[in-house]
Amino acid sequence: MHLSRTVFKLSKHFEYYSKFQPTVVTLKSLIDFAVKDDIIASYKFLRVELLVRWSHMRKEMNYIPGRLLEMPSFKHINSLYDQSFSEILAFKNVEPTATTLRNFTETLVGIRRRHADIVPTFARVNNAYMEMEQTGPVDLIEKNRLQYFYDRIFINRIGIRTLIYQHTLLFGNESPPTSQQVGIIDPYCDVARVVQE
């Protein structure tokens, strides 16, 4: 009973936040934001933006073939996103005191670590789907829906992880890999050289 009430409350929040469009974030805006070094602005932005982006991810879940929704791996993925959404939602109306900002950053680090194995989990879901395909006729519409879902979910996931990593590197206890980086971004990166390597 408690679980169904929690899921119902979350679904209302998912519905609310999915009405908003995710903010377009560019490398330049991430660098500009980092230079300002304003943890309060980052906190106020992320406590809404992450909810918007996760809500859109949940809507994308409607595109996954129904029989995959019942798989334990997929249920596990959903539970991770629900937990992360709930943790950030808890900061919705909390004033940005020093303790709150520290707790928020630690929460983001925990979310990032918890979601580190999502891609292999999605791979297990995909492998199970491929096994299902071998036992019967291939439903091309279903297969296209799954591909659409993967495309959208991974693009969204990259954006969310970028925002979380940027905040935690700027305001957490971690340091960027190189001193010239601004959070996760190296403004002096020679992209052509990196691609060639």
C-alpha positions in Angstrom: 0.0 0.0 0.0 2.8 2.4 0.9 4.6 1.7 -2.3 1.6 2.4 -4.5 1.0 5.7 -2.7 4.6 6.7 -3.2 4.4 5.7 -6.9 1.1 7.7 -7.3 2.7 10.8 -5.6 5.7 10.5 -7.9 3.6 10.1 -11.0 1.9 13.4 -10.2 5.3 15.1 -9.9 6.5 13.4 -13.1 3.4 14.7 -14.9 3.9 18.2 -13.6 7.6 18.5 -14.4 7.2 16.9 -17.8 5.2 19.9 -18.9 8.4 22.0 -19.0 11.0 21.8 -21.7 14.6 21.0 -20.6 16.9 24.0 -20.7 19.3 24.1 -23.6 22.8 23.9 -22.1 25.9 24.5 -24.3 29.6 24.1 -23.5 29.9 27.9 -23.4 27.1 28.2 -20.9 28.7 25.5 -18.7 32.0 27.3 -18.8 30.4 30.7 -18.2 28.5 29.2 -15.3 31.6 27.6 -13.8 33.6 30.9 -14.0 30.9 32.6 -11.9 31.4 29.8 -9.3 27.9 30.3 -7.9 26.8 27.2 -6.0 23.5 28.7 -5.0 22.5 29.4 -8.6 23.6 25.8 -9.6 21.5 24.4 -6.7 18.4 26.4 -7.7 18.8 25.4 -11.4 19.6 21.7 -10.9 16.9 21.1 -8.3 14.3 21.9 -11.0 16.2 21.0 -14.2 17.0 17.5 -13.1 13.3 16.9 -12.2 12.3 18.1 -15.7 14.8 15.9 -17.4 13.9 12.8 -15.4 10.2 13.4 -16.0 10.9 13.5 -19.7 12.9 10.2 -19.4 9.9 8.6 -17.7 7.7 9.7 -20.6 10.1 8.1 -23.0 9.5 4.9 -21.1 6.1 4.8 -22.8 7.9 3.9 -26.0 9.5 0.7 -24.7 7.7 -2.5 -25.7 5.3 -3.5 -22.9 6.8 -7.0 -22.3 10.1 -5.4 -21.5 8.6 -3.2 -18.8 8.0 -6.4 -16.7 11.7 -7.5 -16.8 13.5 -7.3 -13.5 16.4 -5.3 -15.1 14.0 -2.7 -16.4 12.1 -2.5 -13.1 15.5 -2.0 -11.4 16.3 0.9 -13.8 12.9 2.5 -13.0 13.4 2.1 -9.3 16.8 3.9 -9.6 15.3 6.8 -11.5 12.4 7.0 -9.0 14.8 7.1 -6.1 16.9 9.8 -7.7 13.9 11.9 -8.6 12.6 11.6 -5.0 15.9 12.6 -3.5 16.1 15.8 -5.6 12.4 16.5 -5.1 13.1 16.6 -1.4 15.1 19.8 -2.0 12.2 21.5 -3.9 11.5 24.2 -1.3 14.6 24.0 0.9 16.6 27.2 1.3 20.2 27.1 0.2 22.0 27.1 3.5 25.6 25.8 3.7 24.3 22.5 5.0 21.7 22.2 2.3 24.2 22.9 -0.4 26.6 20.3 1.0 23.8 17.7 1.3 22.6 18.5 -2.3 26.1 18.0 -3.7 26.6 14.8 -1.8 23.2 13.6 -3.0 24.3 14.3 -6.6 27.5 12.3 -6.1 25.4 9.4 -4.7 23.0 9.6 -7.7 26.0 9.6 -10.1 27.5 6.5 -8.5 24.2 4.7 -8.3 23.5 5.3 -12.0 27.0 4.3 -13.1 25.9 0.8 -14.2 22.7 1.8 -16.0 24.2 1.2 -19.5 25.1 -2.4 -18.8 21.6 -2.9 -17.3 20.0 -1.5 -20.4 22.3 -3.9 -22.4 20.8 -6.8 -20.4 17.3 -5.6 -21.3 18.3 -5.4 -24.9 19.9 -8.9 -24.9 16.7 -10.3 -23.4 14.7 -8.5 -26.1 16.9 -10.1 -28.8 16.4 -13.5 -27.2 12.6 -12.9 -27.4 12.9 -12.0 -31.0 14.5 -15.3 -31.8 11.5 -17.2 -30.3 8.9 -15.6 -32.6 8.3 -13.2 -35.4 10.0 -9.9 -35.3 7.6 -7.0 -34.7 9.2 -4.1 -36.7 7.1 -1.5 -35.0 8.1 -2.7 -31.6 11.7 -2.9 -32.7 11.6 0.7 -34.0 10.0 1.9 -30.8 12.8 0.3 -28.8 15.4 1.9 -30.9 13.7 5.3 -30.6 13.5 4.8 -26.8 17.3 4.0 -26.6 18.2 7.0 -28.7 16.2 9.4 -26.6 17.0 7.9 -23.2 20.8 7.9 -23.8 20.9 11.4 -25.1 18.9 12.5 -22.1 21.1 10.5 -19.8 24.3 12.2 -21.2 22.8 15.6 -20.5 21.8 14.7 -16.9 25.2 13.2 -16.2 27.0 16.2 -17.7 25.0 18.6 -15.4 25.6 16.4 -12.3 29.3 16.0 -13.0 29.8 19.7 -13.7 28.2 20.6 -10.3 30.0 17.9 -8.3 33.4 18.8 -9.8 32.9 22.5 -9.2 31.4 22.3 -5.7 32.2 18.9 -4.3 35.3 17.2 -2.9 36.4 15.9 -6.3 38.9 17.6 -8.5 39.0 17.7 -12.3 41.5 15.3 -13.9 43.6 18.3 -15.1 44.1 21.8 -13.7 43.1 23.5 -16.9 39.6 22.0 -16.8 36.6 24.1 -15.8 34.6 21.4 -14.1 34.3 18.6 -16.7 35.2 20.9 -19.6 38.7 21.5 -20.9 38.3 24.8 -22.8 41.8 24.2 -24.4 41.0 20.7 -25.7 42.2 20.1 -29.2 39.3 18.1 -30.4 40.9 17.2 -33.8 44.0 15.8 -32.0 41.8 13.8 -29.6 39.8 12.3 -32.5 43.0 11.3 -34.3 44.4 9.6 -31.2 
